[in-house]
Amino acid sequence: MAGSGWDPNGIDTSITISGDEQTATRVGGNNDTFCVRGIAGRSRGRRYFEITPGAVGFNSYVGAGFMDNAASLGPHTLGSGTPIQGGWRAASGQFTYSYASGSGARADGPNEGIGVLGVLIDFDAKVCEIYKDGAVKFTEVMDIPDDTVLFPACGLYDNNTEATLNTVEPFQFPPQETFIAWDKPDSALASKVSGILQIEGAAAARILKAFTLERLTYTVDGNTIQESKPLGETVSDPVSGEYEIILRDGFPREVFVVAFDKYGEVFEPDALVEPGDRIHPTTPNGYVYECNGSGQLPSTEPAWPTDDTQGHSIGTASFLVKAFYRPMVHGPVTPVVTIVEPDDPNLASAKFWRIFITGTFSPQSTFSTSVARIRFKDAGGAEIATVDGTAIASSEHTSSANKAVVAFNDTGDAWVPSSGEALPQWIGYEFVSSKEVSEVVIESTNDSFYNDRHPTDFEIQYSEDGINWTTALEVIGESEWGSQEIRPYVI
């Protein structure tokens, strides 16, 4: 197991994190659950990670899923705390969720035992698929805002339960659908090939894999080789035949796309089969046999039928005859490459941003400070909307014209704290999801009553929980504010 691991700060005191940050272990417990959050947050692409529970005890109760950076950690089942979070447990077959729009539980089933739990999140479609040992167990349509940053999460029930997080390849049970590892940078989403697959003029579901056209040098099992390299795979839509393969690490050069029919398992005497299973003869005959009625194969290999117009009994099971299509190759294909601007490593991303004020030009005993307008800008210089979040402040005046919200929506004069509240004071904004802020703009009014109280000594700070704050920029000794003056502060 490897990757970014569990966040030592995103845990309850009853949970310990291993030195490599890959394994979280519950120490103590009283029939309750606490949650753990991963280090790496993501908001783009189709991303996958795995959680491997411990081998014994209550580890089938380990929940696997997601949460945002502000979600509560317990005591509660993953998904039943404050939004945003959701998780599935093998012990109950139940998915528990909590969004701003509501919370609850979906599905219910038998205890499926301990196994590797995979989580595939499609941020574009807002869909989360939960796997156990490679099989899809639940699909959740997430009710989350655009650009929500989610983190891997698990719930640990009672003493000695543990969960090991893997966010990089290789995975134990990688999905067949297109995905990239959770820890891959966004630049890995930049290259893809797409198309429509048809068999004899009709759309069909097939496994598709992309390979490099030229031989590349890379390492397999510690050995350096030169071969065509697999770059990604997916399954075409059975109704439309559409497919899209995201190429690993933004590979930009020509590729071949190969479509594979499902060959199934070779005939085994007395084997049990279920609907959907495919069997092929020990000697290929151009057909495969898809079970549509459970049963047991015969003790000796049968004379295989080739009439595909009707069903056939083989042993005690029933089968449909399907023509087997050899792999089809399409290419060379030049992928579509999109330039993904990397995140600025010098910019902080957080839900909470505030101006922490320690001094003004004209100190006052009442209404100690004031701010008329605050604007936030992203790395491209665009203003970040302040319409869906919440204005926050150390305190605010009772007048509607002087509430914290007027600094963000232009509906009043200016924010001032409660009368008699001495410095320091602060005003800020809680966004719905984390935002990268590159610049904060402060504006004054045309009223000297407020402008005399505008900040001259302050810090621009950010936080993910609204409790622990980090200073992004410190400003000391600003001059007196003029009428309707605009001052930008670049972080």
ABEGO torsion letter per residue (X at the ends): XBEAEBBAAABBAABBBBAAGABBBBBEEBGBBBBBBBABBBABEBBBBBBBBBABEAAAABBBEBBBAABBAOBBBBGABBOBBBBBBAAAGBBBBBBAAEBEBBEBBBBAEBBBBBBBBBAAAGBBBBBBGGBBABBBBBBBBBGBBBBBBBBBBEBGBBBBBBABOBBABBBABBBBBAABBAAAAABBBBEBBBBGGBBBBBBBBBBBABBBBBBBGGBBBBBBBBAEBBBBBAAAGBBBBBBBGGBABBBBBBBBBBAEBBBBBGBBBBBGBBBBBABBAGBBBBBABBEBBBABBBBBBABAABBBBBEABBBBBBBBBBBBBBOBBBBBBBBBBBBBAABBBBABBBBBBABBABBBABGABBBABBBBBBAAGBBBBBAABBBBBABBBABAAABAAAAAAGABABBBBBBGBBOBBBBBBBBABBBBBABBBBBBBABAAAAAABBABBBBBBBAAGABBBBABBBBGBBBBBBGBBBBBBX
